[in-house]
Amino acid sequence: MATTLTTNSIRRPNPRPGTRRMDPRSNSRTFGILCTVTLTLFAIIWLVPLVWAFITSVRPNGEITTSPTSWWSSHFTLAAYRNVIGSTDIGWWYLNSFVISTLTVVLTVVVCSMLGFALSRTRFRGRGGVAALVLAGLMIPGQVLILPQFEEFRATGLLNTYWAIILPAVAAPVGVFVFQAFLSNIPDPLIEAARIDGAGWWKVYAKICMPLCRPAISAVAIFTFVSTWNNLLWPLLVLSNTKQMTIPVGLATVAGGYGIQYAEVMASAVLGLLPLLAVFLLFQRQIVQGIASTGIK
């Protein structure tokens, strides 16, 4: 006698009393809400000081002295900005910072991409030693090298020049590892096919690898530009000519000269922030793509 099994005859075990089946969509929704709340809190933490600095910069100094933590003023004014722009060489400082940051970005991308290409795609004697030296550059604090670098640039007569700021920043170990990580993910058959067709290493680097490295180039370029623009300690030591100062150095001297004039101090801080804010707003997509593609955590 044949038995026929139907769907109704197969009984599934009943869940235990008091237990619920987890809905994946509910978990995903809860996680999304948690991420949104966390990001909002951190955004507020970062934005509140910036907004307060801007409001303070457009308040009269008398009101700031009377009520320094107030967020409102009976009559806002741009007098602090006019004083900072009219009494300083801020135009030269912007130009110097832009030229130095741009040249540093170009040289850093070229040097770090070449070294990352050599470490990831070629085999040569001493490759492990070169990688160890690059890794050592991450471990040694930059402050330790200040005195040797200062003596080196003084001996070569490069103090009070752009090159005294550009050259130390070009050797960026982080940039080397970013390019090495990205270039290691390029398929080997693509490189081997180019080599079989007679392409040399320089052509492989310039014509094949670099066009594929646009996310890595964007990430290294943006981070290098921001770090060079914000650099204060080293330019403060090697630059003494007022018209050759960068924005952080010039504004630091201005802030010290204004004393207790808080509106002018905050106005100078806001003026120094504006270019970096513009860079982030214009290239935020490239920043995210570069971080996601190169595996930086």
C-alpha positions as CSV (number, residue, x, y, z in Angstrom):
1,M,0.0,0.0,0.0
2,A,1.6,3.2,-1.2
3,T,1.6,6.2,1.1
4,T,1.4,9.7,-0.3
5,L,3.0,12.5,1.6
6,T,1.3,15.8,1.3
7,T,2.3,19.2,2.5
8,N,-0.3,19.2,5.2
9,S,0.9,15.8,6.6
10,I,4.4,17.2,7.3
11,R,4.2,19.0,10.6
12,R,6.8,21.5,11.5
13,P,7.8,21.7,15.2
14,N,6.0,24.5,17.0
15,P,8.2,27.2,18.5
16,R,8.7,27.2,22.2
17,P,6.3,29.2,24.2
18,G,7.5,32.8,24.9
19,T,9.9,32.8,21.9
20,R,9.6,35.1,18.8
21,R,11.0,34.8,15.4
22,M,13.4,37.6,14.5
23,D,12.4,39.7,11.5
24,P,15.5,40.6,9.4
25,R,13.8,43.7,8.1
26,S,13.2,44.9,11.7
27,N,16.8,44.3,12.6
28,S,18.0,46.2,9.6
29,R,15.6,49.1,10.4
30,T,16.8,49.3,14.0
31,F,20.5,49.3,12.9
32,G,19.8,52.1,10.4
33,I,18.1,54.2,13.1
34,L,21.0,53.6,15.4
35,C,23.5,54.6,12.8
36,T,21.5,57.7,11.9
37,V,21.3,58.8,15.6
38,T,25.1,58.2,16.1
39,L,26.1,60.1,13.0
40,T,23.8,63.0,14.0
41,L,25.3,63.2,17.5
42,F,28.8,63.3,16.1
43,A,27.8,65.9,13.5
44,I,26.4,68.1,16.2
45,I,29.6,67.7,18.3
46,W,31.7,68.8,15.3
47,L,29.4,71.6,14.1
48,V,28.6,73.3,17.4
49,P,32.2,74.7,17.8
50,L,32.3,75.9,14.2
51,V,28.9,77.7,14.5
52,W,29.9,79.2,17.8
53,A,33.2,80.5,16.3
54,F,31.4,82.1,13.3
55,I,28.8,83.8,15.6
56,T,31.5,85.0,17.9
57,S,33.4,86.5,14.9
58,V,30.4,88.6,13.9
59,R,29.7,89.9,17.4
60,P,31.2,93.2,18.8
61,N,34.1,92.7,21.2
62,G,32.2,94.5,23.9
63,E,29.3,92.0,23.9
64,I,31.8,89.1,23.8
65,T,33.5,90.4,26.9
66,T,30.2,90.8,28.7
67,S,28.6,87.5,27.6
68,P,31.2,85.3,25.9
69,T,29.0,82.2,25.7
70,S,25.9,83.9,24.1
71,W,24.7,82.8,20.7
72,W,22.9,86.0,19.9
73,S,23.8,89.6,19.4
74,S,21.7,92.8,19.1
75,H,23.7,94.0,16.2
76,F,26.0,91.6,14.2
77,T,28.9,93.2,12.4
78,L,31.7,92.2,10.0
79,A,34.2,94.6,11.5
80,A,36.4,91.8,12.7
81,Y,36.8,90.4,9.2
82,R,37.6,93.9,7.8
83,N,40.2,94.3,10.4
84,V,41.9,91.0,9.7
85,I,41.8,91.4,6.0
86,G,42.9,95.0,6.1
87,S,45.8,94.7,8.6
88,T,47.4,91.5,7.4
89,D,49.0,89.9,4.3
90,I,46.3,87.3,4.2
91,G,46.1,87.4,0.4
92,W,49.8,86.3,0.3
93,W,49.2,83.7,2.9
94,Y,46.4,82.1,0.9
95,L,48.5,82.1,-2.2
96,N,51.5,80.6,-0.4
97,S,49.4,77.9,1.1
98,F,47.7,77.1,-2.2
99,V,51.0,76.9,-4.1
100,I,52.8,74.8,-1.4
101,S,49.8,72.4,-1.0
102,T,49.4,71.9,-4.7
103,L,53.1,71.2,-5.4
104,T,53.2,68.9,-2.4
105,V,50.2,67.0,-3.7
106,V,51.7,66.6,-7.2
107,L,55.1,65.4,-6.0
108,T,53.6,63.2,-3.3
109,V,51.3,61.4,-5.7
110,V,54.1,60.8,-8.2
111,V,56.7,59.6,-5.7
112,C,54.4,57.5,-3.6
113,S,52.7,55.9,-6.6
114,M,56.1,55.0,-8.1
115,L,57.3,53.4,-4.9
116,G,54.0,51.6,-4.3
117,F,54.1,50.3,-7.9
118,A,57.7,49.0,-7.3
119,L,56.8,47.3,-4.1
120,S,53.6,45.7,-5.4
121,R,54.5,44.8,-9.0
122,T,58.3,44.3,-9.3
123,R,60.8,41.9,-7.6
124,F,64.2,43.3,-6.9
125,R,67.1,42.8,-4.5
126,G,66.5,44.8,-1.3
127,R,62.7,45.0,-1.7
128,G,62.1,43.8,1.8
129,G,64.6,46.4,3.2
130,V,62.8,49.2,1.3
131,A,59.4,48.1,2.7
132,A,60.9,48.0,6.2
133,L,62.2,51.6,5.7
134,V,58.8,52.8,4.6
135,L,57.2,51.1,7.6
136,A,59.8,52.7,9.9
137,G,58.7,56.0,8.6
138,L,55.2,55.3,10.1
139,M,56.7,54.5,13.5
140,I,59.1,57.4,13.9
141,P,57.3,60.6,15.2
142,G,57.7,63.6,13.0
143,Q,58.8,65.7,15.9
144,V,62.0,63.6,16.3
145,L,63.1,64.6,12.8
146,I,62.6,68.4,13.2
147,L,66.1,69.2,14.4
148,P,68.0,67.1,11.8
149,Q,65.8,68.4,9.0
150,F,66.2,72.0,10.1
151,E,70.0,71.6,10.1
152,E,69.8,69.9,6.7
153,F,67.8,72.7,5.1
154,R,69.9,75.4,6.8
155,A,73.1,73.8,5.3
156,T,71.5,73.7,1.9
157,G,70.2,77.3,2.1
158,L,66.6,76.3,1.6
159,L,65.2,78.1,4.7
160,N,62.5,80.7,3.9
161,T,61.7,78.9,0.7
162,Y,58.7,76.8,-0.5
163,W,61.0,73.7,-0.8
164,A,61.7,73.7,2.9
165,I,58.0,72.8,3.4
166,I,57.4,70.7,0.3
167,L,60.3,68.3,0.4
168,P,59.7,66.8,3.9
169,A,56.0,66.2,3.1
170,V,56.7,64.4,-0.1
171,A,58.0,61.3,1.7
172,A,54.6,60.1,2.9
173,P,54.7,56.4,4.1
174,V,50.9,56.3,4.3
175,G,50.6,57.3,0.6
176,V,53.0,54.5,-0.3
177,F,51.0,51.9,1.5
178,V,47.8,53.2,0.0
179,F,49.1,52.9,-3.6
180,Q,50.7,49.5,-2.8
181,A,47.4,48.1,-1.4
182,F,45.5,49.4,-4.5
183,L,48.0,48.3,-7.1
184,S,48.2,44.8,-5.5
185,N,44.5,44.3,-6.4
186,I,45.0,44.9,-10.1
187,P,44.7,41.5,-11.9
188,D,48.0,39.9,-12.7
189,P,46.9,38.8,-16.2
190,L,46.4,42.4,-17.2
191,I,50.0,43.3,-16.3
192,E,51.3,40.1,-17.9
193,A,49.4,40.8,-21.1
194,A,51.0,44.2,-21.3
195,R,54.4,42.8,-20.7
196,I,54.0,40.1,-23.4
197,D,53.0,42.9,-25.8
198,G,56.4,44.5,-25.2
199,A,55.4,47.2,-22.7
200,G,58.1,48.2,-20.3
201,W,57.5,48.8,-16.6
202,W,57.3,52.6,-17.1
203,K,54.5,52.1,-19.7
204,V,52.7,49.6,-17.5
205,Y,52.9,52.1,-14.7
206,A,51.8,55.2,-16.7
207,K,49.3,53.7,-19.2
208,I,47.7,50.8,-17.3
209,C,48.1,51.2,-13.5
210,M,47.7,54.9,-13.0
211,P,44.4,55.3,-14.9
212,L,43.0,52.5,-12.7
213,C,44.3,54.2,-9.6
214,R,42.1,57.3,-9.7
215,P,40.4,56.5,-6.3
216,A,43.7,56.1,-4.7
217,I,45.1,59.2,-6.3
218,S,42.1,61.2,-5.1
219,A,42.4,59.9,-1.5
220,V,46.1,60.6,-1.3
221,A,45.8,64.0,-3.0
222,I,43.0,65.2,-0.8
223,F,44.5,64.0,2.5
224,T,47.9,65.5,1.5
225,F,46.4,68.8,0.6
226,V,44.5,69.0,3.9
227,S,47.5,68.0,6.0
228,T,49.9,70.4,4.2
229,W,47.4,73.3,4.5
230,N,47.0,72.7,8.2
231,N,50.7,72.2,9.0
232,L,51.8,74.7,11.6
233,L,54.9,73.6,13.5
234,W,57.4,73.0,10.7
235,P,56.4,76.1,8.6
236,L,56.6,78.2,11.8
237,L,60.3,77.1,12.2
238,V,61.5,77.5,8.6
239,L,59.6,80.6,7.5
240,S,60.3,84.0,9.0
241,N,59.4,86.3,6.1
242,T,55.8,87.6,6.6
243,K,54.9,87.4,2.9
244,Q,56.1,83.8,2.6
245,M,54.0,82.5,5.6
246,T,51.2,80.1,5.1
247,I,47.7,80.5,6.5
248,P,48.2,78.7,9.8
249,V,51.5,80.4,10.5
250,G,50.2,83.9,9.6
251,L,46.9,83.5,11.5
252,A,48.8,82.2,14.5
253,T,50.9,85.4,14.6
254,V,47.7,87.5,14.0
255,A,45.9,85.8,16.9
256,G,48.8,86.5,19.2
257,G,48.9,90.1,18.2
258,Y,45.2,90.7,18.8
259,G,45.4,89.7,22.4
260,I,41.9,89.7,24.0
261,Q,40.1,90.8,20.8
262,Y,38.1,87.5,20.5
263,A,36.1,88.6,17.4
264,E,39.3,89.0,15.3
265,V,40.8,85.8,16.6
266,M,37.6,83.9,15.6
267,A,37.4,85.7,12.3
268,S,41.0,84.6,11.5
269,A,40.1,81.0,12.4
270,V,37.0,81.0,10.1
271,L,39.0,82.5,7.2
272,G,41.6,79.7,7.6
273,L,38.8,77.1,7.6
274,L,36.9,78.2,4.5
275,P,39.3,76.7,1.9
276,L,39.4,73.3,3.6
277,L,35.6,73.3,3.9
278,A,35.3,74.0,0.2
279,V,37.7,71.2,-0.7
280,F,35.7,68.7,1.4
281,L,32.4,69.8,-0.1
282,L,33.7,69.6,-3.6
283,F,35.5,66.2,-3.3
284,Q,33.7,64.4,-0.6
285,R,32.6,61.6,-3.1
286,Q,36.3,61.1,-4.1
287,I,37.3,60.9,-0.4
288,V,34.7,58.2,0.3
289,Q,35.6,56.2,-2.9
290,G,39.3,56.4,-2.1
291,I,38.9,55.1,1.4
292,A,36.6,52.3,0.3
293,S,38.8,51.3,-2.6
294,T,42.1,51.3,-0.8
295,G,41.0,49.6,2.3
296,I,42.0,52.3,4.8
297,K,40.3,51.8,8.2
